[in-house]
Amino acid sequence: METLLDTLSAALGGPSSRLWPLYLPGMILLAFYIYRKEKRSGSFLRWLFPAQMYLHKSHMVDIQLFVVSRVLNLLGLFQKIAIMSAVSAGVVGLLGGTFSPGMDLSPFMIGLLLLLANDFSTYWIHRVHHEHPTLWPFHAVHHSAEVMTPITVYRKHPIYDVFAALVKGVVVGGVQGLLLSLFVSEISIPLLLGVNAFYMIFNAFAANLRHSHVWLSFGRVMEHIFISPAQHQVHHSIELKHYNKNYGEVLAIWDWMFGTLYICAEREDIAFGLGDKDGNRIAQPHDSLRTALMVPIRQSLATLRRKPAKQPDPDPAPVTPAE
């Protein structure tokens, strides 16, 4: 049994993956609290794992893209850690990597600084994919999900993941290098690999509810600091008032700082998918693994040629959300 769990954990991506088996009990307990709070009737498990969502065609594409991402990850395509380590070593070499031991930072501060660096880069990677027409088609794959489950987080085009790995590797690796050179005599292996207490807590509880039908708001005050599952569900909405809001992953401070924050005053009915500039749903452009992988490439190249992409029906081009 232990060997089976280790194999499953490795296949799912280990502690850095939201689907790591040890994260699921926290999600289920939090969902059960919401189920009781909302005084739902019927089976809890049927409410949490509704068949109409998990058997939906959109979710089938989620699963296929998840498998593709795991295979490519095992083949070494998304080597954020390798990039981070190389950049970190380069910064240490450039700056000498020596400082007074008395200036050592606590593990808490190290984790916090790495969280800030990673989350800041995540915000801008996410935002630029929404606002740059050449990059948007690759992120539109994620937003074309018509139902959301925890697996939807992996509904991404490989080019998006490569871009994100490169940017995060450089930013977080640079911060690690500065910490090693200026303030820290040693960084533990778990921290160097990007596995720290902040992300483990995030993944263990609220993270898997972000891509789900379970509404969880943190309240007006806390939603200025942390992105709640409700705020991320709003980010996936086709409503015009929700376009280009709540880009953050863990922290809401970047959205607050740069004017893209949307606070959930009350529960809202959310329709997931892609919408046009008027907020109307458009036809699903990624209805299979093939279209999810190929259509974004054609659309992105078309923006470089500055003419519409030639697409066979029924693959209409997704429209970038209005700013």
ROTOR-608216 format. One record per residue (C-alpha): residue in three letters; x, y, z; residue number from 1. Coordinates in Angstrom, 2 decimals, always signed. Layout:
residues N
<rec r="Ala" east="X" north="Y" up="Z" k="NUM"/>
...
***
This chain:
residues 323
<rec r="Met" east="+0.00" north="+0.00" up="+0.00" k="1"/>
<rec r="Glu" east="+2.84" north="+2.39" up="+0.83" k="2"/>
<rec r="Thr" east="+4.47" north="+1.73" up="-2.53" k="3"/>
<rec r="Leu" east="+1.15" north="+2.31" up="-4.31" k="4"/>
<rec r="Leu" east="+0.66" north="+5.64" up="-2.53" k="5"/>
<rec r="Asp" east="+4.22" north="+6.73" up="-3.35" k="6"/>
<rec r="Thr" east="+3.69" north="+5.88" up="-7.02" k="7"/>
<rec r="Leu" east="+0.36" north="+7.74" up="-7.11" k="8"/>
<rec r="Ser" east="+1.90" north="+10.74" up="-5.37" k="9"/>
<rec r="Ala" east="+4.76" north="+10.92" up="-7.88" k="10"/>
<rec r="Ala" east="+2.36" north="+10.61" up="-10.83" k="11"/>
<rec r="Leu" east="+0.20" north="+13.44" up="-9.49" k="12"/>
<rec r="Gly" east="+3.20" north="+15.72" up="-9.01" k="13"/>
<rec r="Gly" east="+4.05" north="+15.25" up="-5.33" k="14"/>
<rec r="Pro" east="+3.47" north="+17.92" up="-2.64" k="15"/>
<rec r="Ser" east="+3.64" north="+20.71" up="-5.22" k="16"/>
<rec r="Ser" east="+0.51" north="+19.35" up="-6.91" k="17"/>
<rec r="Arg" east="-2.93" north="+20.30" up="-5.63" k="18"/>
<rec r="Leu" east="-4.07" north="+16.73" up="-6.28" k="19"/>
<rec r="Trp" east="-1.53" north="+15.26" up="-3.88" k="20"/>
<rec r="Pro" east="-3.60" north="+12.71" up="-1.88" k="21"/>
<rec r="Leu" east="-2.78" north="+14.28" up="+1.49" k="22"/>
<rec r="Tyr" east="-4.41" north="+17.55" up="+0.41" k="23"/>
<rec r="Leu" east="-7.79" north="+16.02" up="-0.36" k="24"/>
<rec r="Pro" east="-9.05" north="+15.37" up="+3.22" k="25"/>
<rec r="Gly" east="-8.77" north="+19.07" up="+4.09" k="26"/>
<rec r="Met" east="-10.77" north="+20.02" up="+1.01" k="27"/>
<rec r="Ile" east="-13.48" north="+17.47" up="+1.85" k="28"/>
<rec r="Leu" east="-13.73" north="+18.65" up="+5.47" k="29"/>
<rec r="Leu" east="-14.04" north="+22.29" up="+4.42" k="30"/>
<rec r="Ala" east="-16.64" north="+21.37" up="+1.79" k="31"/>
<rec r="Phe" east="-18.59" north="+19.41" up="+4.43" k="32"/>
<rec r="Tyr" east="-18.63" north="+22.51" up="+6.65" k="33"/>
<rec r="Ile" east="-20.10" north="+24.54" up="+3.76" k="34"/>
<rec r="Tyr" east="-22.61" north="+21.75" up="+3.01" k="35"/>
<rec r="Arg" east="-23.86" north="+21.84" up="+6.60" k="36"/>
<rec r="Lys" east="-23.79" north="+25.64" up="+6.79" k="37"/>
<rec r="Glu" east="-25.94" north="+25.94" up="+3.66" k="38"/>
<rec r="Lys" east="-28.28" north="+23.27" up="+5.06" k="39"/>
<rec r="Arg" east="-28.10" north="+21.19" up="+1.92" k="40"/>
<rec r="Ser" east="-30.24" north="+18.09" up="+1.63" k="41"/>
<rec r="Gly" east="-29.38" north="+14.77" up="+0.05" k="42"/>
<rec r="Ser" east="-26.07" north="+12.96" up="-0.16" k="43"/>
<rec r="Phe" east="-23.00" north="+15.02" up="+0.68" k="44"/>
<rec r="Leu" east="-20.80" north="+13.09" up="-1.76" k="45"/>
<rec r="Arg" east="-23.29" north="+13.53" up="-4.61" k="46"/>
<rec r="Trp" east="-23.37" north="+17.25" up="-3.86" k="47"/>
<rec r="Leu" east="-19.57" north="+17.50" up="-3.75" k="48"/>
<rec r="Phe" east="-18.95" north="+15.24" up="-6.77" k="49"/>
<rec r="Pro" east="-22.00" north="+15.74" up="-9.02" k="50"/>
<rec r="Ala" east="-22.10" north="+13.24" up="-11.87" k="51"/>
<rec r="Gln" east="-23.31" north="+15.83" up="-14.40" k="52"/>
<rec r="Met" east="-20.06" north="+17.77" up="-13.87" k="53"/>
<rec r="Tyr" east="-17.61" north="+14.90" up="-13.68" k="54"/>
<rec r="Leu" east="-19.10" north="+13.24" up="-16.77" k="55"/>
<rec r="His" east="-19.40" north="+16.50" up="-18.71" k="56"/>
<rec r="Lys" east="-17.57" north="+16.63" up="-22.05" k="57"/>
<rec r="Ser" east="-15.64" north="+19.68" up="-20.88" k="58"/>
<rec r="His" east="-14.33" north="+17.70" up="-17.91" k="59"/>
<rec r="Met" east="-13.24" north="+14.87" up="-20.19" k="60"/>
<rec r="Val" east="-10.98" north="+17.36" up="-21.97" k="61"/>
<rec r="Asp" east="-9.69" north="+18.48" up="-18.54" k="62"/>
<rec r="Ile" east="-8.65" north="+14.90" up="-17.79" k="63"/>
<rec r="Gln" east="-6.92" north="+14.47" up="-21.14" k="64"/>
<rec r="Leu" east="-4.96" north="+17.71" up="-20.71" k="65"/>
<rec r="Phe" east="-4.05" north="+16.64" up="-17.17" k="66"/>
<rec r="Val" east="-2.58" north="+13.40" up="-18.52" k="67"/>
<rec r="Val" east="-0.66" north="+15.31" up="-21.20" k="68"/>
<rec r="Ser" east="+0.75" north="+17.71" up="-18.60" k="69"/>
<rec r="Arg" east="+1.84" north="+14.85" up="-16.32" k="70"/>
<rec r="Val" east="+3.59" north="+13.06" up="-19.20" k="71"/>
<rec r="Leu" east="+5.36" north="+16.24" up="-20.35" k="72"/>
<rec r="Asn" east="+6.32" north="+17.01" up="-16.77" k="73"/>
<rec r="Leu" east="+7.85" north="+13.56" up="-16.31" k="74"/>
<rec r="Leu" east="+9.75" north="+14.10" up="-19.57" k="75"/>
<rec r="Gly" east="+11.22" north="+17.29" up="-18.12" k="76"/>
<rec r="Leu" east="+9.41" north="+19.93" up="-20.17" k="77"/>
<rec r="Phe" east="+8.34" north="+22.11" up="-17.23" k="78"/>
<rec r="Gln" east="+11.62" north="+22.34" up="-15.32" k="79"/>
<rec r="Lys" east="+10.87" north="+25.35" up="-13.12" k="80"/>
<rec r="Ile" east="+12.97" north="+23.89" up="-10.31" k="81"/>
<rec r="Ala" east="+15.97" north="+23.40" up="-12.57" k="82"/>
<rec r="Ile" east="+15.68" north="+26.97" up="-13.85" k="83"/>
<rec r="Met" east="+15.29" north="+28.29" up="-10.30" k="84"/>
<rec r="Ser" east="+18.37" north="+26.41" up="-9.13" k="85"/>
<rec r="Ala" east="+20.46" north="+27.60" up="-12.09" k="86"/>
<rec r="Val" east="+19.42" north="+31.25" up="-11.65" k="87"/>
<rec r="Ser" east="+19.91" north="+31.02" up="-7.89" k="88"/>
<rec r="Ala" east="+23.41" north="+29.58" up="-8.32" k="89"/>
<rec r="Gly" east="+24.21" north="+32.28" up="-10.87" k="90"/>
<rec r="Val" east="+23.17" north="+35.07" up="-8.50" k="91"/>
<rec r="Val" east="+25.16" north="+33.51" up="-5.64" k="92"/>
<rec r="Gly" east="+28.21" north="+33.27" up="-7.88" k="93"/>
<rec r="Leu" east="+27.81" north="+36.87" up="-9.02" k="94"/>
<rec r="Leu" east="+27.41" north="+38.29" up="-5.51" k="95"/>
<rec r="Gly" east="+29.90" north="+36.03" up="-3.78" k="96"/>
<rec r="Gly" east="+27.42" north="+34.29" up="-1.49" k="97"/>
<rec r="Thr" east="+29.03" north="+35.43" up="+1.73" k="98"/>
<rec r="Phe" east="+27.50" north="+37.44" up="+4.56" k="99"/>
<rec r="Ser" east="+27.52" north="+37.62" up="+8.34" k="100"/>
<rec r="Pro" east="+25.80" north="+34.60" up="+9.93" k="101"/>
<rec r="Gly" east="+24.16" north="+37.04" up="+12.30" k="102"/>
<rec r="Met" east="+21.98" north="+38.23" up="+9.44" k="103"/>
<rec r="Asp" east="+20.29" north="+34.85" up="+8.93" k="104"/>
<rec r="Leu" east="+16.56" north="+35.09" up="+8.33" k="105"/>
<rec r="Ser" east="+14.10" north="+32.76" up="+10.00" k="106"/>
<rec r="Pro" east="+12.53" north="+29.93" up="+7.97" k="107"/>
<rec r="Phe" east="+9.22" north="+31.79" up="+8.27" k="108"/>
<rec r="Met" east="+10.66" north="+34.90" up="+6.59" k="109"/>
<rec r="Ile" east="+12.35" north="+32.80" up="+3.90" k="110"/>
<rec r="Gly" east="+9.07" north="+31.07" up="+3.11" k="111"/>
<rec r="Leu" east="+7.19" north="+34.38" up="+3.08" k="112"/>
<rec r="Leu" east="+9.65" north="+36.04" up="+0.70" k="113"/>
<rec r="Leu" east="+9.60" north="+33.06" up="-1.66" k="114"/>
<rec r="Leu" east="+5.79" north="+33.06" up="-1.54" k="115"/>
<rec r="Leu" east="+5.71" north="+36.78" up="-2.42" k="116"/>
<rec r="Ala" east="+8.13" north="+36.27" up="-5.32" k="117"/>
<rec r="Asn" east="+6.25" north="+33.28" up="-6.70" k="118"/>
<rec r="Asp" east="+2.80" north="+34.82" up="-6.28" k="119"/>
<rec r="Phe" east="+3.88" north="+38.16" up="-7.79" k="120"/>
<rec r="Ser" east="+5.22" north="+36.40" up="-10.88" k="121"/>
<rec r="Thr" east="+2.05" north="+34.26" up="-11.07" k="122"/>
<rec r="Tyr" east="-0.10" north="+37.40" up="-11.06" k="123"/>
<rec r="Trp" east="+1.76" north="+38.97" up="-13.98" k="124"/>
<rec r="Ile" east="+2.04" north="+35.75" up="-15.99" k="125"/>
<rec r="His" east="-1.72" north="+35.35" up="-15.63" k="126"/>
<rec r="Arg" east="-2.50" north="+38.97" up="-16.41" k="127"/>
<rec r="Val" east="-0.31" north="+39.24" up="-19.49" k="128"/>
<rec r="His" east="-1.94" north="+36.12" up="-20.93" k="129"/>
<rec r="His" east="-5.32" north="+37.82" up="-20.62" k="130"/>
<rec r="Glu" east="-4.24" north="+41.15" up="-22.03" k="131"/>
<rec r="His" east="-1.82" north="+40.18" up="-24.82" k="132"/>
<rec r="Pro" east="-3.68" north="+38.90" up="-27.92" k="133"/>
<rec r="Thr" east="-0.83" north="+36.58" up="-28.97" k="134"/>
<rec r="Leu" east="-0.72" north="+34.85" up="-25.57" k="135"/>
<rec r="Trp" east="-4.46" north="+34.83" up="-24.83" k="136"/>
<rec r="Pro" east="-5.30" north="+31.80" up="-27.04" k="137"/>
<rec r="Phe" east="-3.07" north="+29.58" up="-24.90" k="138"/>
<rec r="His" east="-4.80" north="+30.68" up="-21.69" k="139"/>
<rec r="Ala" east="-8.24" north="+30.58" up="-23.32" k="140"/>
<rec r="Val" east="-7.95" north="+26.79" up="-23.13" k="141"/>
<rec r="His" east="-8.23" north="+27.07" up="-19.35" k="142"/>
<rec r="His" east="-11.10" north="+29.54" up="-19.48" k="143"/>
<rec r="Ser" east="-13.09" north="+27.47" up="-21.95" k="144"/>
<rec r="Ala" east="-13.94" north="+25.00" up="-19.16" k="145"/>
<rec r="Glu" east="-17.74" north="+24.88" up="-18.92" k="146"/>
<rec r="Val" east="-17.74" north="+23.05" up="-15.58" k="147"/>
<rec r="Met" east="-15.00" north="+23.16" up="-12.99" k="148"/>
<rec r="Thr" east="-13.50" north="+20.44" up="-10.82" k="149"/>
<rec r="Pro" east="-10.11" north="+20.30" up="-9.05" k="150"/>
<rec r="Ile" east="-8.65" north="+18.75" up="-12.22" k="151"/>
<rec r="Thr" east="-9.54" north="+21.92" up="-14.18" k="152"/>
<rec r="Val" east="-6.46" north="+23.61" up="-12.72" k="153"/>
<rec r="Tyr" east="-4.50" north="+21.40" up="-15.16" k="154"/>
<rec r="Arg" east="-6.62" north="+22.39" up="-18.16" k="155"/>
<rec r="Lys" east="-3.74" north="+24.35" up="-19.65" k="156"/>
<rec r="His" east="-1.95" north="+24.48" up="-22.95" k="157"/>
<rec r="Pro" east="+1.66" north="+23.21" up="-22.70" k="158"/>
<rec r="Ile" east="+2.96" north="+26.50" up="-24.09" k="159"/>
<rec r="Tyr" east="+1.35" north="+28.36" up="-21.18" k="160"/>
<rec r="Asp" east="+3.10" north="+26.01" up="-18.74" k="161"/>
<rec r="Val" east="+6.47" north="+26.45" up="-20.45" k="162"/>
<rec r="Phe" east="+6.14" north="+30.24" up="-20.37" k="163"/>
<rec r="Ala" east="+5.12" north="+30.15" up="-16.69" k="164"/>
<rec r="Ala" east="+8.01" north="+27.82" up="-15.77" k="165"/>
<rec r="Leu" east="+10.54" north="+30.11" up="-17.43" k="166"/>
<rec r="Val" east="+9.28" north="+33.31" up="-15.78" k="167"/>
<rec r="Lys" east="+8.79" north="+31.79" up="-12.33" k="168"/>
<rec r="Gly" east="+12.15" north="+30.04" up="-12.54" k="169"/>
<rec r="Val" east="+13.93" north="+33.33" up="-13.22" k="170"/>
<rec r="Val" east="+12.02" north="+35.43" up="-10.65" k="171"/>
<rec r="Val" east="+11.96" north="+32.95" up="-7.77" k="172"/>
<rec r="Gly" east="+15.48" north="+31.75" up="-8.56" k="173"/>
<rec r="Gly" east="+16.71" north="+35.32" up="-8.45" k="174"/>
<rec r="Val" east="+15.12" north="+35.89" up="-5.04" k="175"/>
<rec r="Gln" east="+16.61" north="+32.63" up="-3.74" k="176"/>
<rec r="Gly" east="+20.03" north="+33.71" up="-4.97" k="177"/>
<rec r="Leu" east="+19.72" north="+37.06" up="-3.21" k="178"/>
<rec r="Leu" east="+18.66" north="+35.35" up="+0.02" k="179"/>
<rec r="Leu" east="+21.60" north="+32.95" up="-0.13" k="180"/>
<rec r="Ser" east="+24.05" north="+35.75" up="-0.95" k="181"/>
<rec r="Leu" east="+22.87" north="+38.47" up="+1.42" k="182"/>
<rec r="Phe" east="+20.89" north="+37.09" up="+4.33" k="183"/>
<rec r="Val" east="+20.89" north="+33.31" up="+4.58" k="184"/>
<rec r="Ser" east="+23.83" north="+31.02" up="+5.20" k="185"/>
<rec r="Glu" east="+21.77" north="+27.96" up="+4.26" k="186"/>
<rec r="Ile" east="+18.36" north="+27.24" up="+2.69" k="187"/>
<rec r="Ser" east="+16.83" north="+23.86" up="+3.45" k="188"/>
<rec r="Ile" east="+16.15" north="+21.45" up="+0.60" k="189"/>
<rec r="Pro" east="+12.32" north="+21.70" up="+0.98" k="190"/>
<rec r="Leu" east="+12.46" north="+25.48" up="+0.69" k="191"/>
<rec r="Leu" east="+14.90" north="+25.34" up="-2.22" k="192"/>
<rec r="Leu" east="+12.46" north="+23.07" up="-4.04" k="193"/>
<rec r="Gly" east="+9.64" north="+25.51" up="-3.43" k="194"/>
<rec r="Val" east="+7.74" north="+23.34" up="-0.95" k="195"/>
<rec r="Asn" east="+6.99" north="+25.51" up="+2.07" k="196"/>
<rec r="Ala" east="+4.39" north="+25.75" up="+4.78" k="197"/>
<rec r="Phe" east="+2.44" north="+28.55" up="+3.10" k="198"/>
<rec r="Tyr" east="+1.69" north="+26.61" up="-0.07" k="199"/>
<rec r="Met" east="+1.06" north="+23.39" up="+1.80" k="200"/>
<rec r="Ile" east="-1.63" north="+25.09" up="+3.91" k="201"/>
<rec r="Phe" east="-3.09" north="+26.72" up="+0.80" k="202"/>
<rec r="Asn" east="-3.20" north="+23.41" up="-1.07" k="203"/>
<rec r="Ala" east="-4.51" north="+21.44" up="+1.89" k="204"/>
<rec r="Phe" east="-7.69" north="+23.45" up="+2.31" k="205"/>
<rec r="Ala" east="-9.09" north="+26.10" up="-0.04" k="206"/>
<rec r="Ala" east="-7.03" north="+25.55" up="-3.22" k="207"/>
<rec r="Asn" east="-9.05" north="+22.65" up="-4.62" k="208"/>
<rec r="Leu" east="-12.32" north="+24.54" up="-4.12" k="209"/>
<rec r="Arg" east="-11.18" north="+27.30" up="-6.48" k="210"/>
<rec r="His" east="-12.09" north="+25.16" up="-9.47" k="211"/>
<rec r="Ser" east="-15.40" north="+23.79" up="-8.25" k="212"/>
<rec r="His" east="-19.08" north="+24.63" up="-7.81" k="213"/>
<rec r="Val" east="-18.60" north="+25.13" up="-4.03" k="214"/>
<rec r="Trp" east="-18.95" north="+28.80" up="-3.11" k="215"/>
<rec r="Leu" east="-16.52" north="+29.93" up="-0.39" k="216"/>
<rec r="Ser" east="-15.99" north="+33.63" up="+0.21" k="217"/>
<rec r="Phe" east="-13.51" north="+34.91" up="+2.81" k="218"/>
<rec r="Gly" east="-15.45" north="+38.13" up="+3.45" k="219"/>
<rec r="Arg" east="-14.72" north="+41.69" up="+2.39" k="220"/>
<rec r="Val" east="-11.67" north="+42.25" up="+4.63" k="221"/>
<rec r="Met" east="-9.85" north="+38.98" up="+3.99" k="222"/>
<rec r="Glu" east="-10.57" north="+39.11" up="+0.24" k="223"/>
<rec r="His" east="-8.31" north="+42.17" up="+0.09" k="224"/>
<rec r="Ile" east="-5.46" north="+39.93" up="+1.28" k="225"/>
<rec r="Phe" east="-6.17" north="+36.39" up="+0.05" k="226"/>
<rec r="Ile" east="-7.93" north="+35.18" up="-3.11" k="227"/>
<rec r="Ser" east="-10.92" north="+33.08" up="-2.06" k="228"/>
<rec r="Pro" east="-12.37" north="+30.21" up="-4.11" k="229"/>
<rec r="Ala" east="-15.37" north="+32.46" up="-4.81" k="230"/>
<rec r="Gln" east="-13.11" north="+35.18" up="-6.21" k="231"/>
<rec r="His" east="-11.41" north="+32.74" up="-8.55" k="232"/>
<rec r="Gln" east="-14.78" north="+31.40" up="-9.72" k="233"/>
<rec r="Val" east="-15.70" north="+35.02" up="-10.49" k="234"/>
<rec r="His" east="-12.51" north="+35.22" up="-12.56" k="235"/>
<rec r="His" east="-13.87" north="+32.36" up="-14.72" k="236"/>
<rec r="Ser" east="-17.26" north="+34.04" up="-15.21" k="237"/>
<rec r="Ile" east="-18.51" north="+35.20" up="-18.61" k="238"/>
<rec r="Glu" east="-20.22" north="+38.24" up="-17.00" k="239"/>
<rec r="Leu" east="-18.77" north="+41.53" up="-18.28" k="240"/>
<rec r="Lys" east="-18.34" north="+42.92" up="-14.74" k="241"/>
<rec r="His" east="-16.06" north="+39.97" up="-13.93" k="242"/>
<rec r="Tyr" east="-13.74" north="+40.24" up="-16.96" k="243"/>
<rec r="Asn" east="-10.05" north="+40.62" up="-16.15" k="244"/>
<rec r="Lys" east="-10.52" north="+40.51" up="-12.38" k="245"/>
<rec r="Asn" east="-8.80" north="+38.51" up="-9.62" k="246"/>
<rec r="Tyr" east="-5.63" north="+37.34" up="-11.35" k="247"/>
<rec r="Gly" east="-3.94" north="+36.39" up="-8.07" k="248"/>
<rec r="Glu" east="-3.33" north="+32.81" up="-6.97" k="249"/>
<rec r="Val" east="-2.82" north="+33.00" up="-3.20" k="250"/>
<rec r="Leu" east="-2.64" north="+36.73" up="-2.44" k="251"/>
<rec r="Ala" east="-5.18" north="+39.38" up="-3.41" k="252"/>
<rec r="Ile" east="-2.79" north="+42.23" up="-2.62" k="253"/>
<rec r="Trp" east="-1.49" north="+42.34" up="-6.21" k="254"/>
<rec r="Asp" east="-5.02" north="+42.71" up="-7.61" k="255"/>
<rec r="Trp" east="-5.72" north="+45.36" up="-4.97" k="256"/>
<rec r="Met" east="-2.47" north="+47.16" up="-5.78" k="257"/>
<rec r="Phe" east="-2.90" north="+47.10" up="-9.57" k="258"/>
<rec r="Gly" east="-6.66" north="+47.73" up="-9.79" k="259"/>
<rec r="Thr" east="-7.95" north="+44.28" up="-10.79" k="260"/>
<rec r="Leu" east="-9.55" north="+43.21" up="-7.50" k="261"/>
<rec r="Tyr" east="-13.20" north="+42.13" up="-7.36" k="262"/>
<rec r="Ile" east="-14.76" north="+41.64" up="-3.92" k="263"/>
<rec r="Cys" east="-17.69" north="+39.26" up="-3.55" k="264"/>
<rec r="Ala" east="-20.32" north="+41.21" up="-1.60" k="265"/>
<rec r="Glu" east="-22.70" north="+38.26" up="-1.75" k="266"/>
<rec r="Arg" east="-23.06" north="+34.92" up="-3.46" k="267"/>
<rec r="Glu" east="-23.26" north="+35.27" up="-7.23" k="268"/>
<rec r="Asp" east="-24.51" north="+32.90" up="-9.91" k="269"/>
<rec r="Ile" east="-21.54" north="+32.10" up="-12.11" k="270"/>
<rec r="Ala" east="-21.63" north="+30.84" up="-15.70" k="271"/>
<rec r="Phe" east="-18.27" north="+29.37" up="-16.68" k="272"/>
<rec r="Gly" east="-16.78" north="+29.42" up="-20.16" k="273"/>
<rec r="Leu" east="-15.72" north="+31.91" up="-22.82" k="274"/>
<rec r="Gly" east="-17.69" north="+35.03" up="-23.60" k="275"/>
<rec r="Asp" east="-17.54" north="+37.73" up="-26.25" k="276"/>
<rec r="Lys" east="-17.05" north="+41.46" up="-25.71" k="277"/>
<rec r="Asp" east="-20.75" north="+41.79" up="-24.84" k="278"/>
<rec r="Gly" east="-20.71" north="+39.02" up="-22.26" k="279"/>
<rec r="Asn" east="-22.47" north="+36.45" up="-24.44" k="280"/>
<rec r="Arg" east="-21.29" north="+32.84" up="-24.33" k="281"/>
<rec r="Ile" east="-19.46" north="+31.70" up="-27.45" k="282"/>
<rec r="Ala" east="-19.32" north="+28.16" up="-28.81" k="283"/>
<rec r="Gln" east="-16.80" north="+25.81" up="-27.23" k="284"/>
<rec r="Pro" east="-13.58" north="+26.08" up="-29.31" k="285"/>
<rec r="His" east="-11.77" north="+23.32" up="-27.37" k="286"/>
<rec r="Asp" east="-14.16" north="+20.39" up="-27.50" k="287"/>
<rec r="Ser" east="-11.44" north="+17.76" up="-27.82" k="288"/>
<rec r="Leu" east="-7.79" north="+17.25" up="-26.94" k="289"/>
<rec r="Arg" east="-6.83" north="+17.95" up="-30.56" k="290"/>
<rec r="Thr" east="-8.59" north="+21.30" up="-30.73" k="291"/>
<rec r="Ala" east="-7.36" north="+22.27" up="-27.25" k="292"/>
<rec r="Leu" east="-3.77" north="+21.76" up="-28.41" k="293"/>
<rec r="Met" east="-3.93" north="+22.95" up="-32.04" k="294"/>
<rec r="Val" east="-6.49" north="+25.78" up="-32.18" k="295"/>
<rec r="Pro" east="-4.50" north="+28.09" up="-29.81" k="296"/>
<rec r="Ile" east="-1.37" north="+27.72" up="-31.94" k="297"/>
<rec r="Arg" east="-3.25" north="+28.74" up="-35.11" k="298"/>
<rec r="Gln" east="-4.93" north="+31.64" up="-33.36" k="299"/>
<rec r="Ser" east="-1.71" north="+32.89" up="-31.79" k="300"/>
<rec r="Leu" east="+0.15" north="+32.76" up="-35.12" k="301"/>
<rec r="Ala" east="-2.76" north="+34.60" up="-36.74" k="302"/>
<rec r="Thr" east="-2.28" north="+37.54" up="-34.36" k="303"/>
<rec r="Leu" east="+1.35" north="+37.75" up="-35.47" k="304"/>
<rec r="Arg" east="+0.26" north="+37.83" up="-39.12" k="305"/>
<rec r="Arg" east="-2.46" north="+40.35" up="-38.15" k="306"/>
<rec r="Lys" east="-5.21" north="+38.51" up="-39.99" k="307"/>
<rec r="Pro" east="-7.96" north="+36.15" up="-38.82" k="308"/>
<rec r="Ala" east="-7.03" north="+32.51" up="-38.33" k="309"/>
<rec r="Lys" east="-8.54" north="+30.13" up="-40.87" k="310"/>
<rec r="Gln" east="-10.42" north="+27.57" up="-38.82" k="311"/>
<rec r="Pro" east="-12.67" north="+24.69" up="-39.71" k="312"/>
<rec r="Asp" east="-16.13" north="+24.62" up="-38.19" k="313"/>
<rec r="Pro" east="-17.01" north="+24.30" up="-35.36" k="314"/>
<rec r="Asp" east="-13.90" north="+25.99" up="-33.96" k="315"/>
<rec r="Pro" east="-14.80" north="+29.71" up="-33.55" k="316"/>
<rec r="Ala" east="-11.99" north="+31.87" up="-32.23" k="317"/>
<rec r="Pro" east="-12.33" north="+32.75" up="-28.55" k="318"/>
<rec r="Val" east="-12.60" north="+36.44" up="-27.84" k="319"/>
<rec r="Thr" east="-10.27" north="+38.05" up="-25.35" k="320"/>
<rec r="Pro" east="-12.34" north="+39.35" up="-22.39" k="321"/>
<rec r="Ala" east="-12.97" north="+43.07" up="-22.53" k="322"/>
<rec r="Glu" east="-10.78" north="+45.13" up="-20.27" k="323"/>
***
